[in-house]
Amino acid sequence: MSASTEQIDDILKKGYDAGFVTDIEEEYAPPGLSEEIVRFISKKKQEPEWLLEWRLKAYRRWLEMKEPTWAKVTYPKIDFQDICYYAAPKTNENAPKSLDEVDPELLATYEKLGIPLHEREVLAGVAVDAVFDSVSVATTFRDKLAEVGVIFMPFSEAVQEHPELVKRYLGSVVPVSDNFYAALNSAVFSDGSFVYIPKGVRCPMELSTYFRINAAKTGQFERTLIIADEGSYVSYLEGCTAPMRDENQLHAAVVELVTHEGAQIKYSTVQNWYPGDENGKGGILNLVTKRGLCEGARSKISWTQVETGSAITWKYPSCILKGDDSVGEFYSVALSNHRQQADTGTKMIHLGKNTKSTIISKGISAGHGQQTYRGGVKISRGATNARNYTQCDSLLIGDKCGAHTVPYVDVRNSSSKLEHEATTSRIGEDQLFYCRQRGLSEEDAVSLIVNGFAKQVLKELPMEFAVEAQKLLGVSLEGAVG
Amino acid sequence: MLKIEDLHVEVDGKPILKGINLEIEAGQVHAIMGPNGSGKSTLAYVLAGKDGYEVTKGRVLYKGQDLLEMAPELRAAEGLFLGFQYPVAIPGVSNIYFLKAAVNAIRKHRGEDPLDAIDFMKLSKEKAALVQLPDELTKRSVNDGFSGGEKKRNEIFQMAMLEPSLAVLDETDSGLDIDALKVVAEGVNALRGPDRAMLVITHYQRLLDHIVPDVVHVLIDGQIVRTGDKGLAMQLEKEGYAGVRNALQP
């Protein structure tokens, strides 16, 4: 390996800033999974009988299911009896009514992560729901949103306050038996965000949920449900971090989106779970099911993700394009460094006529990182004149990493049109030398090239997140997107 | 400006440069001519600091400093510019954004404030006109999908933006038709000045019809075998490198 490849390695050995642990007293469920634990969680949340039954049904299905092994990732077998399924800061026994009641230690944690929970402070245009281990600790701007009829609250509260909505939509996009991890989540999910945008309302601010895993040996199983009623619009952002720990931690979330006629949901993720150390010790196992249903005609769901963290990423945010003329989009940048492995992509399922989907996937592999794009485009018989455009680009940094592309295409009619483009490139020493000859440091040169590679996706992110994402990709702030 | 003393360079253990001596004063344009494999590009890369070239003997002073000790970006910041023979493409990074990063990195080194977007655009429009670089090319990714001529014009455009003290132009004429050659040469000539030195590396005399050098060196087999004025280039054109070689035989 040449000198400059080693220098690239040094650049890639950046620290993980969010790796601290908050010292706070938490209440735990005993480790292990059983019907008792499912009942325990449901009772903690004071859930109605129907939801407990729903969880138990999921749990029983889960028992019969097998862990999927088709993804190109390897990790130690998960001992599901060694995981704690519920952890909550003690002070939060009854959800605080106002920020003044939130444990200052928690506020300080979010402050440190750059997530303001004080409404008066910066980022006034973003409402935040902060989920700490198994519970939501604060949700900002709820009153202001309520004025226009927007519901934005922790999932567990929505169960109490809007049971009819939860009952109608929960599991309607990702059924309990959809897959192993979705079934697990359905059995033990603890909290998450619930969003409802009423007819014709354009949500006046960005909504965001910030997930934090703090407790050791604990899994996080959040559930997010977003419903955009006819003609409404919402932009939702999601961020995640966790402390550095030596053992793997499990994160198995389910996100369901529903758009009715003419509605639009823009869902953005900046995922920065702890990726493990340079040798692949520790890190989050990010095994997530995200799916959106374009129920109504002319509705649109757009997924944008920047995946820089996690030891393992197994994630395929998908769209079911049921309404005629509905649109699905997937924009992704995934970075695997050191021993990180990512198997990620999307499924676009075209059911309605004239449905359109766009897939832009940018994979960056460095160190010993492994990166797989796995995508499925399915066009059913009735989806006449459907369109899909897929572009999958891979960037390799160094000579020990890998990039893989696995596109599945299934077309059942003759009037549809699909395009697939793929490229693989490597940051070459010649490129770096060229940049350095023009006065840029090697670090800036790598940033510039990576940023250029990811630009097409980063520009889809809301401003606040674009900046965050660029930082995460090791890019200097100078000349931010645009 | 630049003083090369007894420079010996090896690549993969093979001697390429075998004792180069060369001195360039501010305001001068020197040309180095030589056949393929004589070590011309090696000299250019060593001056710019590319990896893989081992200096086994000799030294290079640039503005009185030991050039060979400096990192490539520091050499650039100190005003050394290399016009590449084969400029590389950087997909996804717009030409203008790349240049802005470069210009401001160099300004920072000099302790100057970064140029803001408006001043930068003004400057780049002015300089792009100098080499007739279409606006569209400044917005495209760096050298990505550029023709040979466009790449070379882009190199001179970058040089104009970076305003170096010493420009090393490595076969800037290769791959250019006669019209493009004229445009590039005019761009280079516009940048000549009393504070700036240039080292023009070329195979052919034709570039030197347009960029008239003060001094011409002939590099053969890793050594400068002849040094003269513009007339030497003419003589080479007539007799070829074989002629010079033969003349050197005892």
Interface residues (C-beta under 8 A of the other chain):
Chain A: S2 A3 S4 S425 G428 E429 D430 Q431 F433 Y434 C435 R436 Q437 R438 G439 L440 S441 E442 D444 L448 I449 N451 G452 F453 A454 K455 Q456 E478 G479
Chain B: A48 G49 K50 D51 G52 A71 P72 E73 R75 A76 A77 F81 L82 F84 P87 V88 I90 P91 G92 V93 S94 Y97 F98 L99 K100 A101 A102 V103 N104 A105 I106 H109 P114 S141 Q158 L162
